[in-house]
Amino acid sequence: MQTRTVVDRAAVEVEGVSKHFRLRHTHSLKEALVWTVQGRARTDDFTALHPLDLAIEAGESLALLGRNGSGKSTLLKLLAGVMAPDSGQVRVRGRLAGLLEVGAGFHPDLTGRENVFLNAAILGLSRAQVEERFDDIAAFADIGRFLDTQVRFYSSGMFLRLAFAVAVHTEPDVFLVDEILAVGDEAFRAKCLDRIERLAGEGRTLVVVSHDLPLVERLCSRGVLLDRGRLVADGPVRTAVERLRAAG
Ligand SMILES: Nc1ncnc2c1ncn2[C@@H]1O[C@H](COP(=O)(O)OP(=O)(O)OP(=O)(O)O)[C@@H](O)[C@H]1O
C-alpha cells in the first residue's frame, strides 16, 4: 500500500517563511539630514511575518484571518510569488491564479480585450486556449463595449470583473483571493462566490483573505489565524473565527 504524508500531498507548502519591511521615517534630503544630525535612525526594520510553516492540501479551502496589519495579505503575496520572502521557501504545485490587487497584471494602455490575452498569458494560457475561452471570459465579465476601451478608464469594479473572469477561466489548481471582491456590485459578487464555490467543489485549492467572517465560514473549512505576523491558530474555520471574534 502506498502511504503519503500530508506534505507529499500539499498543494502549497510554506517552510520557515518570514518577511521584514524597512520603514523609512524621512522622505526628503533635508529631513534625512535633520534626523541624522539629531542622531535618530532614519529607517526601522519591521517584521510583518515571523518565520512560519504551513501546508495546504490539494482541495482544501483555507481562510487567512486576523486583525488589520496581522500579515494576511503579505502571506498571500508570498504564496502568489509576487513578493519574495526574506527567509524560507514557498512551493506551489499546479497552476496558480488569484486576485490580489485590482488592476495587477493589466497594462493601462491596452484595451480590456488585449489585456485578457496578456493576463491569461501571464497566468500560463496559450493564445489558442485564450481564443477558445474568450467568449466565456467576456460573458462572465459582462462589461459590454468597455471591453474595447483602454483599461486606464475602467472603474475598480470593471477591473475586478475582467480580472476575475480571466482568473477563473485559467482553471487554476490553487486560487488565491484577497478582500478584492469588496469592490464588485452585489450581483457580480454573488456570481463570483458561486464560481469560487464551484472551484472548491471541483477539488481546487482555495486561499481566501477576508474580514467578512460569515463569508469565510461559508467558503472555507480551515481557518488560520495570524496575530502580529505570527500564526496563532490553525483548525476548523469556525474555531478560528470564534477565536478572532473573542479577541475583539
Ligand atoms: N510594502 C510594505 N512596506 C512596509 N510595510 C508594509 C508593506 N506591506 C505591508 N506592510 C506592513 O506589514 C504589516 C502587515 O500588512 P498586511 O497587509 O499583510 O496585513 P493584513 O493582515 O493583510 O491587514 P489588513 O487586514 O489591514 O488588510 C502591516 O503593518 C503593514 O503596514
The ligand as a Gaussian input file, in Angstrom:
#p B3LYP/6-31G(d) Opt

LIG

0 1
 N        5.484000      47.273000       1.334000
 C        5.417000      47.470000       2.639000
 N        6.286000      48.296000       3.275000
 C        6.221000      48.477000       4.613000
 N        5.337000      47.860000       5.416000
 C        4.452000      47.030000       4.835000
 C        4.440000      46.790000       3.423000
 N        3.444000      45.902000       3.152000
 C        2.865000      45.609000       4.334000
 N        3.469000      46.278000       5.342000
 C        3.129000      46.215000       6.766000
 O        3.088000      44.857000       7.145000
 C        2.023000      44.630000       8.086000
 C        1.151000      43.518000       7.569000
 O        0.456000      44.016000       6.429000
 P       -0.621000      43.146000       5.662000
 O       -1.122000      43.980000       4.541000
 O       -0.053000      41.822000       5.366000
 O       -1.729000      42.996000       6.785000
 P       -3.194000      42.420000       6.680000
 O       -3.340000      41.415000       7.766000
 O       -3.494000      41.981000       5.305000
 O       -4.026000      43.720000       7.057000
 P       -5.476000      44.242000       6.611000
 O       -6.469000      43.351000       7.275000
 O       -5.489000      45.614000       7.193000
 O       -5.541000      44.236000       5.125000
 C        1.319000      45.974000       8.241000
 O        1.767000      46.592000       9.430000
 C        1.749000      46.765000       7.034000
 O        1.813000      48.145000       7.340000

